[in-house]
Amino acid sequence: MRQRVIDILNQFRGDVDFDKAEGIITKKLINSIDISEFIPALEDEFDIEIGMEYMENENFDTVDAIVSMIEEIQEG
């Protein structure tokens, strides 16, 4: 799952090492237009719906945080 998230992020910014990146949102490693495309890409890839309660920077700032959020949604 982790690699799949990285692969999706690389579609937006292939020049960033997302495996080690921190602050994906807060350091603006992807911009707001990318985010608006990234969230639906995650939803499609993992067959989930990311509700408004998950729309907080800390859920998207690292790959591990994104994976944790996806797992939580899938378990929900």
Phi, psi and omega in degrees: 000319182301314181294325178296320177297315179299317179300319178294314179300322181295339176294333182265321181217091180286351183267004182249137175275086184293340178301325182247356187292141172235148180078035181307319179267309187293332176263007175056044175291333167235146185269178186296327177293318177300317181299319181294339176263330182293317182298311176298328178296319176297315181300317179292314184297320186253006178052054181229169170236120181270104182285167181302331180295344179261356184279065177230144184310318185297338178282348185234004187278341175221160177298319180298321178294321178296315179298316179300318179298314179300314180299318179298316179296317181295326180284332187308000000 
